[in-house]
Amino acid sequence: MEKQEIFDKVSDIVADHFDIDRAKVTDELNLKTDLDADSIDFVEFVLEVEDTFGSEISDDEAEKLNTIGEVVNYIASHQASK
């Protein structure tokens, strides 16, 4: 899956989950500060990303994911080879 396709899917999840305009989702958008996500919001987001992409993100790795760009890069580098 191309990074743009990953970005589009992650953006849709963010827009839905955090009820923001899809156009405001950028690589630099910070999940914790820009979206004011608490720990429950963040865990739910990570679970939704895992379901969407069929991958698992460890708690330690999830804590390091702050921006949309970091989430996209993580998914791109951890995709199952098909």
NUDRENTOR-578085 format. One record per residue: residue number from 1; chain; x, y, z of N, C-alpha, C, O, CB in turn. Coordinates in steps of 0.05 Angstrom, whole numbers. Glycine has a CB too. Example, Ala and Ser with C-alpha at 12.3 -4.5 7.8 and 13.67 -1.06 7.14 Angstrom:
% residues 2
<atom nuke="1" dovo="A" n_X="264" n_Y="-114" n_Z="156" ca_X="246" ca_Y="-90" ca_Z="156" c_X="264" c_Y="-66" c_Z="156" o_X="285" o_Y="-66" o_Z="169" cb_X="226" cb_Y="-89" cb_Z="181"/>
<atom nuke="2" dovo="A" n_X="257" n_Y="-45" n_Z="142" ca_X="273" ca_Y="-21" ca_Z="143" c_X="258" c_Y="1" c_Z="157" o_X="268" o_Y="23" o_Z="161" cb_X="282" cb_Y="-12" cb_Z="114"/>
//
This chain:
% residues 82
<atom nuke="1" dovo="A" n_X="17" n_Y="-24" n_Z="0" ca_X="0" ca_Y="0" ca_Z="0" c_X="18" c_Y="25" c_Z="0" o_X="37" o_Y="27" o_Z="15" cb_X="-19" cb_Y="0" cb_Z="24"/>
<atom nuke="2" dovo="A" n_X="11" n_Y="43" n_Z="-17" ca_X="27" ca_Y="68" ca_Z="-19" c_X="22" c_Y="86" c_Z="5" o_X="1" o_Y="85" o_Z="18" cb_X="20" cb_Y="83" cb_Z="-45"/>
<atom nuke="3" dovo="A" n_X="42" n_Y="103" n_Z="11" ca_X="39" ca_Y="121" ca_Z="34" c_X="15" c_Y="140" c_Z="31" o_X="1" o_Y="146" o_Z="51" cb_X="64" cb_Y="138" cb_Z="37"/>
<atom nuke="4" dovo="A" n_X="9" n_Y="149" n_Z="7" ca_X="-14" ca_Y="167" ca_Z="3" c_X="-40" c_Y="152" c_Z="11" o_X="-58" o_Y="164" o_Z="23" cb_X="-15" cb_Y="177" cb_Z="-25"/>
<atom nuke="5" dovo="A" n_X="-42" n_Y="127" n_Z="3" ca_X="-66" ca_Y="112" ca_Z="9" c_X="-68" c_Y="107" c_Z="40" o_X="-90" o_Y="109" o_Z="51" cb_X="-65" cb_Y="84" cb_Z="-5"/>
<atom nuke="6" dovo="A" n_X="-46" n_Y="102" n_Z="53" ca_X="-46" ca_Y="99" ca_Z="82" c_X="-54" c_Y="126" c_Z="95" o_X="-71" o_Y="126" o_Z="113" cb_X="-17" cb_Y="91" cb_Z="92"/>
<atom nuke="7" dovo="A" n_X="-42" n_Y="148" n_Z="85" ca_X="-49" ca_Y="174" ca_Z="96" c_X="-79" c_Y="180" c_Z="93" o_X="-92" o_Y="190" o_Z="112" cb_X="-33" cb_Y="196" cb_Z="81"/>
<atom nuke="8" dovo="A" n_X="-90" n_Y="173" n_Z="70" ca_X="-119" ca_Y="178" ca_Z="65" c_X="-136" c_Y="163" c_Z="85" o_X="-155" o_Y="173" o_Z="96" cb_X="-127" cb_Y="171" cb_Z="37"/>
<atom nuke="9" dovo="A" n_X="-129" n_Y="137" n_Z="90" ca_X="-144" ca_Y="121" ca_Z="108" c_X="-141" c_Y="131" c_Z="137" o_X="-161" o_Y="132" o_Z="152" cb_X="-136" cb_Y="91" cb_Z="106"/>
<atom nuke="10" dovo="A" n_X="-117" n_Y="137" n_Z="145" ca_X="-112" ca_Y="148" ca_Z="172" c_X="-127" c_Y="174" c_Z="175" o_X="-138" o_Y="179" o_Z="197" cb_X="-81" cb_Y="151" cb_Z="177"/>
<atom nuke="11" dovo="A" n_X="-127" n_Y="191" n_Z="155" ca_X="-140" ca_Y="217" ca_Z="157" c_X="-170" c_Y="213" c_Z="161" o_X="-183" o_Y="227" o_Z="176" cb_X="-135" cb_Y="233" cb_Z="131"/>
<atom nuke="12" dovo="A" n_X="-182" n_Y="193" n_Z="146" ca_X="-210" ca_Y="188" ca_Z="150" c_X="-216" c_Y="179" c_Z="178" o_X="-236" o_Y="187" o_Z="190" cb_X="-219" cb_Y="166" cb_Z="130"/>
<atom nuke="13" dovo="A" n_X="-199" n_Y="162" n_Z="189" ca_X="-202" ca_Y="152" ca_Z="217" c_X="-201" c_Y="176" c_Z="236" o_X="-218" o_Y="178" o_Z="254" cb_X="-181" cb_Y="131" cb_Z="224"/>
<atom nuke="14" dovo="A" n_X="-181" n_Y="193" n_Z="233" ca_X="-178" ca_Y="217" ca_Z="250" c_X="-202" c_Y="235" c_Z="248" o_X="-213" o_Y="244" o_Z="268" cb_X="-152" cb_Y="232" cb_Z="243"/>
<atom nuke="15" dovo="A" n_X="-211" n_Y="241" n_Z="224" ca_X="-234" ca_Y="259" ca_Z="220" c_X="-259" c_Y="247" c_Z="233" o_X="-274" o_Y="262" o_Z="246" cb_X="-239" cb_Y="263" cb_Z="190"/>
<atom nuke="16" dovo="A" n_X="-263" n_Y="221" n_Z="230" ca_X="-286" ca_Y="208" ca_Z="242" c_X="-284" c_Y="208" c_Z="272" o_X="-302" o_Y="216" o_Z="287" cb_X="-289" cb_Y="180" cb_Z="231"/>
<atom nuke="17" dovo="A" n_X="-261" n_Y="197" n_Z="282" ca_X="-258" ca_Y="193" ca_Z="310" c_X="-257" c_Y="218" c_Z="327" o_X="-268" o_Y="219" o_Z="349" cb_X="-232" cb_Y="177" cb_Z="315"/>
<atom nuke="18" dovo="A" n_X="-245" n_Y="239" n_Z="316" ca_X="-242" ca_Y="264" ca_Z="331" c_X="-260" c_Y="286" c_Z="321" o_X="-259" o_Y="309" o_Z="331" cb_X="-213" cb_Y="273" cb_Z="329"/>
<atom nuke="19" dovo="A" n_X="-278" n_Y="279" n_Z="303" ca_X="-298" ca_Y="297" ca_Z="293" c_X="-286" c_Y="324" c_Z="283" o_X="-295" o_Y="345" o_Z="292" cb_X="-319" cb_Y="302" cb_Z="315"/>
<atom nuke="20" dovo="A" n_X="-266" n_Y="322" n_Z="266" ca_X="-255" ca_Y="346" ca_Z="254" c_X="-257" c_Y="344" c_Z="224" o_X="-261" o_Y="323" o_Z="212" cb_X="-225" cb_Y="349" cb_Z="263"/>
<atom nuke="21" dovo="A" n_X="-254" n_Y="367" n_Z="211" ca_X="-255" ca_Y="369" ca_Z="182" c_X="-231" c_Y="354" c_Z="170" o_X="-208" o_Y="358" o_Z="178" cb_X="-255" cb_Y="398" cb_Z="173"/>
<atom nuke="22" dovo="A" n_X="-237" n_Y="336" n_Z="152" ca_X="-217" ca_Y="319" ca_Z="139" c_X="-195" c_Y="336" c_Z="126" o_X="-172" o_Y="328" o_Z="126" cb_X="-229" cb_Y="301" cb_Z="117"/>
<atom nuke="23" dovo="A" n_X="-202" n_Y="360" n_Z="116" ca_X="-182" ca_Y="378" ca_Z="104" c_X="-162" c_Y="389" c_Z="124" o_X="-140" o_Y="398" o_Z="115" cb_X="-197" cb_Y="401" cb_Z="91"/>
<atom nuke="24" dovo="A" n_X="-168" n_Y="387" n_Z="150" ca_X="-149" ca_Y="398" ca_Z="170" c_X="-128" c_Y="377" c_Z="178" o_X="-110" o_Y="383" o_Z="194" cb_X="-164" cb_Y="407" cb_Z="194"/>
<atom nuke="25" dovo="A" n_X="-131" n_Y="352" n_Z="168" ca_X="-113" ca_Y="331" ca_Z="176" c_X="-88" c_Y="333" c_Z="158" o_X="-90" o_Y="330" o_Z="133" cb_X="-126" cb_Y="303" cb_Z="173"/>
<atom nuke="26" dovo="A" n_X="-65" n_Y="337" n_Z="170" ca_X="-39" ca_Y="339" ca_Z="156" c_X="-19" c_Y="320" c_Z="169" o_X="-24" o_Y="310" o_Z="191" cb_X="-29" cb_Y="368" cb_Z="156"/>
<atom nuke="27" dovo="A" n_X="4" n_Y="317" n_Z="156" ca_X="25" ca_Y="300" ca_Z="168" c_X="34" c_Y="311" c_Z="195" o_X="42" o_Y="295" o_Z="212" cb_X="49" cb_Y="299" cb_Z="148"/>
<atom nuke="28" dovo="A" n_X="33" n_Y="337" n_Z="198" ca_X="43" ca_Y="350" ca_Z="222" c_X="23" c_Y="350" c_Z="245" o_X="30" o_Y="357" o_Z="268" cb_X="52" cb_Y="378" cb_Z="216"/>
<atom nuke="29" dovo="A" n_X="-2" n_Y="343" n_Z="240" ca_X="-23" ca_Y="344" ca_Z="260" c_X="-15" c_Y="326" c_Z="284" o_X="-10" o_Y="302" o_Z="280" cb_X="-50" cb_Y="336" cb_Z="249"/>
<atom nuke="30" dovo="A" n_X="-14" n_Y="337" n_Z="308" ca_X="-6" ca_Y="322" ca_Z="331" c_X="-31" c_Y="312" c_Z="345" o_X="-49" o_Y="327" o_Z="353" cb_X="11" cb_Y="340" cb_Z="351"/>
<atom nuke="31" dovo="A" n_X="-32" n_Y="285" n_Z="348" ca_X="-56" ca_Y="272" ca_Z="359" c_X="-61" c_Y="281" c_Z="388" o_X="-84" o_Y="283" o_Z="397" cb_X="-52" cb_Y="243" cb_Z="358"/>
<atom nuke="32" dovo="A" n_X="-39" n_Y="285" n_Z="403" ca_X="-42" ca_Y="290" ca_Z="431" c_X="-47" c_Y="320" c_Z="438" o_X="-62" o_Y="327" o_Z="455" cb_X="-18" cb_Y="280" cb_Z="446"/>
<atom nuke="33" dovo="A" n_X="-33" n_Y="337" n_Z="423" ca_X="-35" ca_Y="366" ca_Z="430" c_X="-56" c_Y="380" c_Z="412" o_X="-72" o_Y="395" o_Z="422" cb_X="-8" cb_Y="379" cb_Z="427"/>
<atom nuke="34" dovo="A" n_X="-55" n_Y="375" n_Z="386" ca_X="-73" ca_Y="389" ca_Z="367" c_X="-102" c_Y="379" c_Z="370" o_X="-121" o_Y="394" o_Z="366" cb_X="-63" cb_Y="385" cb_Z="338"/>
<atom nuke="35" dovo="A" n_X="-105" n_Y="353" n_Z="376" ca_X="-132" ca_Y="342" ca_Z="378" c_X="-141" c_Y="339" c_Z="407" o_X="-164" o_Y="331" o_Z="412" cb_X="-133" cb_Y="315" cb_Z="364"/>
<atom nuke="36" dovo="A" n_X="-123" n_Y="346" n_Z="426" ca_X="-130" ca_Y="344" ca_Z="454" c_X="-140" c_Y="316" c_Z="461" o_X="-159" o_Y="314" o_Z="477" cb_X="-150" cb_Y="366" cb_Z="462"/>
<atom nuke="37" dovo="A" n_X="-127" n_Y="296" n_Z="450" ca_X="-136" ca_Y="268" ca_Z="455" c_X="-126" c_Y="259" c_Z="482" o_X="-103" o_Y="261" o_Z="489" cb_X="-125" cb_Y="250" cb_Z="432"/>
<atom nuke="38" dovo="A" n_X="-145" n_Y="249" n_Z="498" ca_X="-136" ca_Y="237" ca_Z="523" c_X="-128" c_Y="208" c_Z="518" o_X="-129" o_Y="198" o_Z="495" cb_X="-159" cb_Y="238" cb_Z="544"/>
<atom nuke="39" dovo="A" n_X="-119" n_Y="194" n_Z="539" ca_X="-108" ca_Y="167" ca_Z="535" c_X="-129" c_Y="148" c_Z="523" o_X="-122" o_Y="130" o_Z="507" cb_X="-97" cb_Y="156" cb_Z="561"/>
<atom nuke="40" dovo="A" n_X="-154" n_Y="151" n_Z="531" ca_X="-175" ca_Y="133" ca_Z="520" c_X="-179" c_Y="139" c_Z="491" o_X="-181" o_Y="120" o_Z="475" cb_X="-201" cb_Y="136" cb_Z="536"/>
<atom nuke="41" dovo="A" n_X="-181" n_Y="164" n_Z="483" ca_X="-184" ca_Y="171" ca_Z="455" c_X="-161" c_Y="159" c_Z="438" o_X="-165" o_Y="149" o_Z="417" cb_X="-184" cb_Y="202" cb_Z="451"/>
<atom nuke="42" dovo="A" n_X="-137" n_Y="162" n_Z="449" ca_X="-113" ca_Y="153" ca_Z="434" c_X="-114" c_Y="122" c_Z="431" o_X="-108" o_Y="112" o_Z="409" cb_X="-88" cb_Y="161" cb_Z="449"/>
<atom nuke="43" dovo="A" n_X="-120" n_Y="108" n_Z="453" ca_X="-122" ca_Y="79" ca_Z="451" c_X="-143" c_Y="70" c_Z="431" o_X="-138" o_Y="52" o_Z="415" cb_X="-128" cb_Y="66" cb_Z="479"/>
<atom nuke="44" dovo="A" n_X="-166" n_Y="83" n_Z="431" ca_X="-187" ca_Y="76" ca_Z="412" c_X="-178" c_Y="81" c_Z="384" o_X="-184" o_Y="66" o_Z="366" cb_X="-213" cb_Y="92" cb_Z="418"/>
<atom nuke="45" dovo="A" n_X="-163" n_Y="104" n_Z="380" ca_X="-153" ca_Y="110" ca_Z="353" c_X="-133" c_Y="88" c_Z="344" o_X="-135" o_Y="79" o_Z="321" cb_X="-139" cb_Y="137" cb_Z="353"/>
<atom nuke="46" dovo="A" n_X="-115" n_Y="80" n_Z="362" ca_X="-95" ca_Y="60" ca_Z="355" c_X="-109" c_Y="34" c_Z="348" o_X="-102" o_Y="20" o_Z="328" cb_X="-75" cb_Y="55" cb_Z="378"/>
<atom nuke="47" dovo="A" n_X="-129" n_Y="26" n_Z="363" ca_X="-144" ca_Y="1" ca_Z="358" c_X="-158" c_Y="3" c_Z="330" o_X="-158" o_Y="-17" o_Z="316" cb_X="-165" cb_Y="-3" cb_Z="379"/>
<atom nuke="48" dovo="A" n_X="-169" n_Y="26" n_Z="324" ca_X="-182" ca_Y="29" ca_Z="298" c_X="-162" c_Y="27" c_Z="275" o_X="-167" o_Y="15" o_Z="254" cb_X="-197" cb_Y="56" cb_Z="297"/>
<atom nuke="49" dovo="A" n_X="-138" n_Y="39" n_Z="279" ca_X="-117" ca_Y="37" ca_Z="259" c_X="-108" c_Y="8" c_Z="256" o_X="-104" o_Y="-1" o_Z="233" cb_X="-93" cb_Y="55" cb_Z="267"/>
<atom nuke="50" dovo="A" n_X="-105" n_Y="-6" n_Z="278" ca_X="-98" ca_Y="-34" ca_Z="277" c_X="-118" c_Y="-51" c_Z="261" o_X="-111" o_Y="-67" o_Z="244" cb_X="-94" cb_Y="-46" cb_Z="305"/>
<atom nuke="51" dovo="A" n_X="-144" n_Y="-46" n_Z="267" ca_X="-165" ca_Y="-60" ca_Z="252" c_X="-165" c_Y="-54" c_Z="223" o_X="-168" o_Y="-72" o_Z="206" cb_X="-193" cb_Y="-53" cb_Z="264"/>
<atom nuke="52" dovo="A" n_X="-162" n_Y="-28" n_Z="216" ca_X="-162" ca_Y="-20" ca_Z="188" c_X="-140" c_Y="-31" c_Z="172" o_X="-143" o_Y="-40" o_Z="149" cb_X="-162" cb_Y="10" cb_Z="187"/>
<atom nuke="53" dovo="A" n_X="-116" n_Y="-32" n_Z="184" ca_X="-92" ca_Y="-41" ca_Z="169" c_X="-84" c_Y="-70" c_Z="175" o_X="-64" o_Y="-80" o_Z="164" cb_X="-69" cb_Y="-22" cb_Z="175"/>
<atom nuke="54" dovo="A" n_X="-98" n_Y="-83" n_Z="193" ca_X="-92" ca_Y="-111" ca_Z="199" c_X="-64" c_Y="-114" c_Z="211" o_X="-51" o_Y="-134" o_Z="206" cb_X="-94" cb_Y="-127" cb_Z="175"/>
<atom nuke="55" dovo="A" n_X="-56" n_Y="-95" n_Z="227" ca_X="-30" ca_Y="-97" ca_Z="239" c_X="-33" c_Y="-92" c_Z="269" o_X="-53" o_Y="-82" o_Z="279" cb_X="-10" cb_Y="-76" cb_Z="227"/>
<atom nuke="56" dovo="A" n_X="-12" n_Y="-98" n_Z="284" ca_X="-13" ca_Y="-94" ca_Z="313" c_X="9" c_Y="-74" c_Z="320" o_X="31" o_Y="-75" o_Z="310" cb_X="-8" cb_Y="-121" cb_Z="328"/>
<atom nuke="57" dovo="A" n_X="1" n_Y="-55" n_Z="337" ca_X="20" ca_Y="-34" ca_Z="346" c_X="24" c_Y="-38" c_Z="376" o_X="4" o_Y="-36" o_Z="391" cb_X="10" cb_Y="-5" cb_Z="339"/>
<atom nuke="58" dovo="A" n_X="48" n_Y="-44" n_Z="385" ca_X="53" ca_Y="-49" ca_Z="413" c_X="48" c_Y="-23" c_Z="429" o_X="50" o_Y="-1" o_Z="417" cb_X="82" cb_Y="-59" cb_Z="418"/>
<atom nuke="59" dovo="A" n_X="43" n_Y="-26" n_Z="454" ca_X="38" ca_Y="-2" ca_Z="471" c_X="63" c_Y="16" c_Z="471" o_X="60" o_Y="41" o_Z="469" cb_X="32" cb_Y="-10" cb_Z="500"/>
<atom nuke="60" dovo="A" n_X="87" n_Y="4" n_Z="472" ca_X="111" ca_Y="21" ca_Z="471" c_X="114" c_Y="36" c_Z="445" o_X="121" o_Y="60" o_Z="446" cb_X="136" cb_Y="3" cb_Z="475"/>
<atom nuke="61" dovo="A" n_X="108" n_Y="23" n_Z="423" ca_X="109" ca_Y="37" ca_Z="397" c_X="87" c_Y="58" c_Z="395" o_X="92" o_Y="80" o_Z="384" cb_X="106" cb_Y="16" cb_Z="374"/>
<atom nuke="62" dovo="A" n_X="64" n_Y="52" n_Z="404" ca_X="41" ca_Y="71" ca_Z="403" c_X="48" c_Y="97" c_Z="417" o_X="40" o_Y="119" o_Z="408" cb_X="16" cb_Y="59" cb_Z="414"/>
<atom nuke="63" dovo="A" n_X="61" n_Y="94" n_Z="440" ca_X="68" ca_Y="118" ca_Z="456" c_X="87" c_Y="137" c_Z="440" o_X="87" o_Y="161" o_Z="446" cb_X="82" cb_Y="110" cb_Z="482"/>
<atom nuke="64" dovo="A" n_X="102" n_Y="126" n_Z="421" ca_X="120" ca_Y="143" ca_Z="405" c_X="107" c_Y="156" c_Z="382" o_X="119" o_Y="174" o_Z="369" cb_X="143" cb_Y="125" cb_Z="395"/>
<atom nuke="65" dovo="A" n_X="82" n_Y="149" n_Z="376" ca_X="68" ca_Y="160" ca_Z="353" c_X="53" c_Y="185" c_Z="361" o_X="33" o_Y="184" o_Z="375" cb_X="48" cb_Y="139" cb_Z="340"/>
<atom nuke="66" dovo="A" n_X="63" n_Y="208" n_Z="353" ca_X="51" ca_Y="233" ca_Z="360" c_X="36" c_Y="247" c_Z="337" o_X="14" o_Y="258" o_Z="341" cb_X="71" cb_Y="252" cb_Z="372"/>
<atom nuke="67" dovo="A" n_X="48" n_Y="246" n_Z="314" ca_X="36" ca_Y="260" ca_Z="291" c_X="24" c_Y="240" c_Z="271" o_X="30" o_Y="216" o_Z="271" cb_X="57" cb_Y="277" cb_Z="277"/>
<atom nuke="68" dovo="A" n_X="7" n_Y="250" n_Z="254" ca_X="-5" ca_Y="234" ca_Z="232" c_X="18" c_Y="222" c_Z="215" o_X="17" o_Y="199" o_Z="207" cb_X="-25" cb_Y="250" cb_Z="215"/>
<atom nuke="69" dovo="A" n_X="38" n_Y="238" n_Z="209" ca_X="60" ca_Y="229" ca_Z="192" c_X="75" c_Y="206" c_Z="205" o_X="83" o_Y="187" o_Z="191" cb_X="80" cb_Y="252" cb_Z="188"/>
<atom nuke="70" dovo="A" n_X="78" n_Y="206" n_Z="232" ca_X="91" ca_Y="184" ca_Z="245" c_X="74" c_Y="159" c_Z="244" o_X="85" o_Y="137" o_Z="241" cb_X="97" cb_Y="192" cb_Z="275"/>
<atom nuke="71" dovo="A" n_X="48" n_Y="162" n_Z="246" ca_X="30" ca_Y="139" ca_Z="244" c_X="32" c_Y="127" c_Z="216" o_X="34" o_Y="102" o_Z="213" cb_X="1" cb_Y="147" cb_Z="251"/>
<atom nuke="72" dovo="A" n_X="31" n_Y="144" n_Z="196" ca_X="33" ca_Y="135" ca_Z="168" c_X="59" c_Y="120" c_Z="163" o_X="60" o_Y="99" o_Z="151" cb_X="29" cb_Y="159" cb_Z="148"/>
<atom nuke="73" dovo="A" n_X="81" n_Y="132" n_Z="172" ca_X="107" ca_Y="120" ca_Z="168" c_X="109" c_Y="93" c_Z="183" o_X="121" o_Y="74" o_Z="172" cb_X="129" cb_Y="139" cb_Z="178"/>
<atom nuke="74" dovo="A" n_X="98" n_Y="92" n_Z="207" ca_X="99" ca_Y="67" ca_Z="222" c_X="84" c_Y="45" c_Z="206" o_X="94" o_Y="22" o_Z="203" cb_X="87" cb_Y="71" cb_Z="250"/>
<atom nuke="75" dovo="A" n_X="60" n_Y="51" n_Z="197" ca_X="44" ca_Y="32" ca_Z="182" c_X="58" c_Y="23" c_Z="157" o_X="60" o_Y="0" o_Z="150" cb_X="16" cb_Y="43" cb_Z="176"/>
<atom nuke="76" dovo="A" n_X="69" n_Y="43" n_Z="142" ca_X="83" ca_Y="36" ca_Z="118" c_X="107" c_Y="18" c_Z="122" o_X="112" o_Y="0" o_Z="106" cb_X="93" cb_Y="62" cb_Z="104"/>
<atom nuke="77" dovo="A" n_X="121" n_Y="22" n_Z="144" ca_X="145" ca_Y="5" ca_Z="149" c_X="138" c_Y="-21" c_Z="162" o_X="156" o_Y="-39" o_Z="164" cb_X="164" cb_Y="21" cb_Z="167"/>
<atom nuke="78" dovo="A" n_X="114" n_Y="-25" n_Z="172" ca_X="106" ca_Y="-50" ca_Z="186" c_X="84" c_Y="-65" c_Z="171" o_X="71" o_Y="-82" o_Z="183" cb_X="98" cb_Y="-43" cb_Z="214"/>
<atom nuke="79" dovo="A" n_X="80" n_Y="-59" n_Z="146" ca_X="60" ca_Y="-73" ca_Z="131" c_X="68" c_Y="-102" c_Z="127" o_X="92" o_Y="-108" o_Z="123" cb_X="55" cb_Y="-60" cb_Z="104"/>
<atom nuke="80" dovo="A" n_X="49" n_Y="-119" n_Z="128" ca_X="54" ca_Y="-147" ca_Z="122" c_X="61" c_Y="-150" c_Z="93" o_X="47" o_Y="-139" o_Z="76" cb_X="30" cb_Y="-166" cb_Z="130"/>
<atom nuke="81" dovo="A" n_X="81" n_Y="-165" n_Z="86" ca_X="88" ca_Y="-169" ca_Z="58" c_X="67" c_Y="-187" c_Z="45" o_X="60" o_Y="-208" o_Z="56" cb_X="117" cb_Y="-181" cb_Z="56"/>
<atom nuke="82" dovo="A" n_X="58" n_Y="-178" n_Z="22" ca_X="37" ca_Y="-193" ca_Z="8" c_X="46" c_Y="-201" c_Z="-19" o_X="31" o_Y="-214" o_Z="-33" cb_X="12" cb_Y="-177" cb_Z="6"/>
//
